[in-house]
Amino acid sequence: MTKYECNLCGYVYDPAKGDPENGIAPGTAFHDIPDDWVCPLCGATKDNFSPL
């Protein structure tokens, strides 16, 4: 699965790891994350992420 990087702070969302602290289970593809999810480091919205 494709990793996505926050264009604002550089945080990388890795689908294999997910974001368990914010309710995103490991194995969750980026396009399956709810639209109200935000970057855990800077609060950027999903449209501020680009595929790596």
Biopython code that builds the backbone (N, CA, C, O; Angstrom):
import numpy as np
from Bio.PDB.StructureBuilder import StructureBuilder

atoms = [
    (1, "MET", "N", (0.834, -1.195, 0.000)),
    (1, "MET", "CA", (0.000, 0.000, 0.000)),
    (1, "MET", "C", (0.874, 1.252, 0.000)),
    (1, "MET", "O", (1.977, 1.267, 0.545)),
    (2, "THR", "N", (0.352, 2.282, -0.619)),
    (2, "THR", "CA", (1.084, 3.533, -0.788)),
    (2, "THR", "C", (1.122, 4.340, 0.501)),
    (2, "THR", "O", (0.114, 4.467, 1.197)),
    (3, "LYS", "N", (2.293, 4.883, 0.813)),
    (3, "LYS", "CA", (2.444, 5.796, 1.934)),
    (3, "LYS", "C", (2.127, 7.213, 1.442)),
    (3, "LYS", "O", (2.319, 7.528, 0.268)),
    (4, "TYR", "N", (1.645, 8.050, 2.341)),
    (4, "TYR", "CA", (1.314, 9.437, 2.013)),
    (4, "TYR", "C", (2.039, 10.365, 2.971)),
    (4, "TYR", "O", (2.152, 10.088, 4.165)),
    (5, "GLU", "N", (2.537, 11.494, 2.416)),
    (5, "GLU", "CA", (3.289, 12.457, 3.210)),
    (5, "GLU", "C", (2.529, 13.765, 3.332)),
    (5, "GLU", "O", (1.970, 14.264, 2.357)),
    (6, "CYS", "N", (2.514, 14.316, 4.541)),
    (6, "CYS", "CA", (1.911, 15.620, 4.772)),
    (6, "CYS", "C", (2.775, 16.686, 4.104)),
    (6, "CYS", "O", (3.978, 16.767, 4.352)),
    (7, "ASN", "N", (2.153, 17.500, 3.257)),
    (7, "ASN", "CA", (2.893, 18.553, 2.548)),
    (7, "ASN", "C", (3.318, 19.685, 3.477)),
    (7, "ASN", "O", (4.200, 20.471, 3.132)),
    (8, "LEU", "N", (2.701, 19.775, 4.646)),
    (8, "LEU", "CA", (3.001, 20.877, 5.556)),
    (8, "LEU", "C", (4.108, 20.563, 6.552)),
    (8, "LEU", "O", (4.948, 21.419, 6.828)),
    (9, "CYS", "N", (4.123, 19.330, 7.105)),
    (9, "CYS", "CA", (5.110, 19.038, 8.157)),
    (9, "CYS", "C", (5.999, 17.831, 7.868)),
    (9, "CYS", "O", (6.983, 17.613, 8.575)),
    (10, "GLY", "N", (5.669, 17.041, 6.838)),
    (10, "GLY", "CA", (6.512, 15.903, 6.496)),
    (10, "GLY", "C", (6.121, 14.593, 7.150)),
    (10, "GLY", "O", (6.771, 13.575, 6.910)),
    (11, "TYR", "N", (5.060, 14.585, 7.982)),
    (11, "TYR", "CA", (4.586, 13.339, 8.578)),
    (11, "TYR", "C", (4.228, 12.350, 7.476)),
    (11, "TYR", "O", (3.597, 12.722, 6.487)),
    (12, "VAL", "N", (4.629, 11.094, 7.644)),
    (12, "VAL", "CA", (4.315, 10.063, 6.657)),
    (12, "VAL", "C", (3.295, 9.097, 7.247)),
    (12, "VAL", "O", (3.530, 8.466, 8.277)),
    (13, "TYR", "N", (2.145, 8.999, 6.558)),
    (13, "TYR", "CA", (1.139, 8.007, 6.937)),
    (13, "TYR", "C", (1.511, 6.697, 6.270)),
    (13, "TYR", "O", (1.557, 6.603, 5.044)),
    (14, "ASP", "N", (1.775, 5.686, 7.087)),
    (14, "ASP", "CA", (2.123, 4.348, 6.611)),
    (14, "ASP", "C", (0.930, 3.440, 6.862)),
    (14, "ASP", "O", (0.611, 3.154, 8.016)),
    (15, "PRO", "N", (0.247, 2.969, 5.785)),
    (15, "PRO", "CA", (-0.930, 2.118, 5.967)),
    (15, "PRO", "C", (-0.661, 0.864, 6.795)),
    (15, "PRO", "O", (-1.561, 0.378, 7.480)),
    (16, "ALA", "N", (0.544, 0.339, 6.746)),
    (16, "ALA", "CA", (0.868, -0.857, 7.514)),
    (16, "ALA", "C", (0.805, -0.579, 9.020)),
    (16, "ALA", "O", (0.505, -1.478, 9.807)),
    (17, "LYS", "N", (1.087, 0.665, 9.419)),
    (17, "LYS", "CA", (1.071, 1.048, 10.831)),
    (17, "LYS", "C", (-0.242, 1.709, 11.233)),
    (17, "LYS", "O", (-0.649, 1.628, 12.392)),
    (18, "GLY", "N", (-0.907, 2.362, 10.283)),
    (18, "GLY", "CA", (-2.119, 3.104, 10.589)),
    (18, "GLY", "C", (-1.826, 4.278, 11.504)),
    (18, "GLY", "O", (-0.708, 4.793, 11.525)),
    (19, "ASP", "N", (-2.822, 4.697, 12.254)),
    (19, "ASP", "CA", (-2.688, 5.768, 13.244)),
    (19, "ASP", "C", (-3.560, 5.374, 14.433)),
    (19, "ASP", "O", (-4.578, 6.012, 14.702)),
    (20, "PRO", "N", (-3.149, 4.302, 15.155)),
    (20, "PRO", "CA", (-3.986, 3.762, 16.233)),
    (20, "PRO", "C", (-4.365, 4.774, 17.312)),
    (20, "PRO", "O", (-5.449, 4.686, 17.887)),
    (21, "GLU", "N", (-3.483, 5.733, 17.591)),
    (21, "GLU", "CA", (-3.773, 6.733, 18.616)),
    (21, "GLU", "C", (-4.983, 7.589, 18.243)),
    (21, "GLU", "O", (-5.630, 8.181, 19.107)),
    (22, "ASN", "N", (-5.278, 7.644, 16.935)),
    (22, "ASN", "CA", (-6.403, 8.455, 16.453)),
    (22, "ASN", "C", (-7.482, 7.604, 15.785)),
    (22, "ASN", "O", (-8.261, 8.105, 14.974)),
    (23, "GLY", "N", (-7.523, 6.326, 16.126)),
    (23, "GLY", "CA", (-8.611, 5.468, 15.688)),
    (23, "GLY", "C", (-8.466, 4.833, 14.322)),
    (23, "GLY", "O", (-9.427, 4.271, 13.797)),
    (24, "ILE", "N", (-7.265, 4.913, 13.729)),
    (24, "ILE", "CA", (-7.048, 4.320, 12.409)),
    (24, "ILE", "C", (-6.239, 3.033, 12.592)),
    (24, "ILE", "O", (-5.071, 3.075, 12.979)),
    (25, "ALA", "N", (-6.861, 1.906, 12.314)),
    (25, "ALA", "CA", (-6.237, 0.604, 12.546)),
    (25, "ALA", "C", (-5.124, 0.331, 11.541)),
    (25, "ALA", "O", (-5.188, 0.801, 10.405)),
    (26, "PRO", "N", (-4.092, -0.431, 11.953)),
    (26, "PRO", "CA", (-3.076, -0.874, 10.994)),
    (26, "PRO", "C", (-3.743, -1.608, 9.831)),
    (26, "PRO", "O", (-4.703, -2.355, 10.020)),
    (27, "GLY", "N", (-3.219, -1.382, 8.629)),
    (27, "GLY", "CA", (-3.773, -2.007, 7.437)),
    (27, "GLY", "C", (-4.822, -1.151, 6.740)),
    (27, "GLY", "O", (-5.403, -1.582, 5.744)),
    (28, "THR", "N", (-5.078, 0.064, 7.250)),
    (28, "THR", "CA", (-6.072, 0.948, 6.647)),
    (28, "THR", "C", (-5.435, 1.784, 5.543)),
    (28, "THR", "O", (-4.517, 2.565, 5.796)),
    (29, "ALA", "N", (-5.928, 1.615, 4.317)),
    (29, "ALA", "CA", (-5.432, 2.404, 3.184)),
    (29, "ALA", "C", (-5.794, 3.875, 3.386)),
    (29, "ALA", "O", (-6.793, 4.195, 4.030)),
    (30, "PHE", "N", (-4.972, 4.763, 2.831)),
    (30, "PHE", "CA", (-5.195, 6.200, 3.006)),
    (30, "PHE", "C", (-6.586, 6.614, 2.525)),
    (30, "PHE", "O", (-7.252, 7.415, 3.181)),
    (31, "HIS", "N", (-7.025, 6.081, 1.393)),
    (31, "HIS", "CA", (-8.340, 6.475, 0.865)),
    (31, "HIS", "C", (-9.501, 5.958, 1.709)),
    (31, "HIS", "O", (-10.638, 6.394, 1.532)),
    (32, "ASP", "N", (-9.219, 5.021, 2.635)),
    (32, "ASP", "CA", (-10.258, 4.502, 3.526)),
    (32, "ASP", "C", (-10.338, 5.245, 4.870)),
    (32, "ASP", "O", (-11.222, 4.974, 5.683)),
    (33, "ILE", "N", (-9.415, 6.172, 5.091)),
    (33, "ILE", "CA", (-9.438, 6.973, 6.322)),
    (33, "ILE", "C", (-10.608, 7.953, 6.217)),
    (33, "ILE", "O", (-10.832, 8.525, 5.150)),
    (34, "PRO", "N", (-11.360, 8.158, 7.307)),
    (34, "PRO", "CA", (-12.461, 9.134, 7.268)),
    (34, "PRO", "C", (-11.969, 10.527, 6.849)),
    (34, "PRO", "O", (-10.841, 10.917, 7.150)),
    (35, "ASP", "N", (-12.831, 11.262, 6.156)),
    (35, "ASP", "CA", (-12.453, 12.587, 5.645)),
    (35, "ASP", "C", (-12.176, 13.601, 6.749)),
    (35, "ASP", "O", (-11.534, 14.621, 6.497)),
    (36, "ASP", "N", (-12.648, 13.340, 7.974)),
    (36, "ASP", "CA", (-12.404, 14.297, 9.057)),
    (36, "ASP", "C", (-11.101, 14.014, 9.820)),
    (36, "ASP", "O", (-10.780, 14.714, 10.781)),
    (37, "TRP", "N", (-10.353, 12.987, 9.389)),
    (37, "TRP", "CA", (-9.042, 12.699, 9.996)),
    (37, "TRP", "C", (-8.086, 13.830, 9.641)),
    (37, "TRP", "O", (-8.167, 14.397, 8.551)),
    (38, "VAL", "N", (-7.182, 14.158, 10.560)),
    (38, "VAL", "CA", (-6.168, 15.186, 10.316)),
    (38, "VAL", "C", (-4.789, 14.652, 10.695)),
    (38, "VAL", "O", (-4.670, 13.689, 11.453)),
    (39, "CYS", "N", (-3.770, 15.279, 10.166)),
    (39, "CYS", "CA", (-2.388, 14.911, 10.469)),
    (39, "CYS", "C", (-2.178, 14.957, 11.978)),
    (39, "CYS", "O", (-2.492, 15.963, 12.614)),
    (40, "PRO", "N", (-1.647, 13.874, 12.562)),
    (40, "PRO", "CA", (-1.452, 13.860, 14.018)),
    (40, "PRO", "C", (-0.369, 14.819, 14.511)),
    (40, "PRO", "O", (-0.294, 15.098, 15.708)),
    (41, "LEU", "N", (0.468, 15.324, 13.606)),
    (41, "LEU", "CA", (1.519, 16.247, 14.035)),
    (41, "LEU", "C", (1.120, 17.712, 13.906)),
    (41, "LEU", "O", (1.374, 18.509, 14.809)),
    (42, "CYS", "N", (0.491, 18.070, 12.777)),
    (42, "CYS", "CA", (0.222, 19.494, 12.553)),
    (42, "CYS", "C", (-1.249, 19.833, 12.338)),
    (42, "CYS", "O", (-1.605, 21.009, 12.263)),
    (43, "GLY", "N", (-2.114, 18.815, 12.237)),
    (43, "GLY", "CA", (-3.533, 19.081, 12.078)),
    (43, "GLY", "C", (-3.990, 19.344, 10.652)),
    (43, "GLY", "O", (-5.128, 19.757, 10.432)),
    (44, "ALA", "N", (-3.111, 19.108, 9.678)),
    (44, "ALA", "CA", (-3.483, 19.311, 8.271)),
    (44, "ALA", "C", (-4.545, 18.303, 7.851)),
    (44, "ALA", "O", (-4.571, 17.176, 8.345)),
    (45, "THR", "N", (-5.420, 18.714, 6.937)),
    (45, "THR", "CA", (-6.464, 17.830, 6.429)),
    (45, "THR", "C", (-5.900, 16.894, 5.378)),
    (45, "THR", "O", (-4.787, 17.086, 4.886)),
    (46, "LYS", "N", (-6.697, 15.857, 5.032)),
    (46, "LYS", "CA", (-6.244, 14.822, 4.087)),
    (46, "LYS", "C", (-5.824, 15.392, 2.727)),
    (46, "LYS", "O", (-4.951, 14.828, 2.067)),
    (47, "ASP", "N", (-6.439, 16.506, 2.301)),
    (47, "ASP", "CA", (-6.089, 17.066, 0.990)),
    (47, "ASP", "C", (-4.719, 17.728, 0.979)),
    (47, "ASP", "O", (-4.264, 18.188, -0.068)),
    (48, "ASN", "N", (-4.056, 17.782, 2.131)),
    (48, "ASN", "CA", (-2.689, 18.295, 2.208)),
    (48, "ASN", "C", (-1.642, 17.187, 2.172)),
    (48, "ASN", "O", (-0.472, 17.429, 2.467)),
    (49, "PHE", "N", (-2.055, 15.974, 1.812)),
    (49, "PHE", "CA", (-1.145, 14.826, 1.724)),
    (49, "PHE", "C", (-0.919, 14.452, 0.272)),
    (49, "PHE", "O", (-1.810, 14.592, -0.566)),
    (50, "SER", "N", (0.289, 13.972, -0.016)),
    (50, "SER", "CA", (0.648, 13.508, -1.358)),
    (50, "SER", "C", (1.231, 12.107, -1.267)),
    (50, "SER", "O", (1.919, 11.781, -0.299)),
    (51, "PRO", "N", (0.957, 11.269, -2.279)),
    (51, "PRO", "CA", (1.528, 9.914, -2.271)),
    (51, "PRO", "C", (3.042, 9.950, -2.426)),
    (51, "PRO", "O", (3.592, 10.810, -3.114)),
    (52, "LEU", "N", (3.701, 9.003, -1.775)),
    (52, "LEU", "CA", (5.163, 8.879, -1.906)),
    (52, "LEU", "C", (5.485, 7.840, -2.968)),
    (52, "LEU", "O", (6.656, 7.578, -3.240)),
]
sb = StructureBuilder()
sb.init_structure("model")
sb.init_model(0)
sb.init_chain("A")
sb.init_seg("    ")
for serial, (resi, resn, name, xyz) in enumerate(atoms, 1):
    if name == "N":
        sb.init_residue(resn, " ", resi, " ")
    sb.init_atom(name, np.array(xyz, "f"), 0.0, 1.0, " ", f" {name:<3s}", serial, name[0])
structure = sb.get_structure()
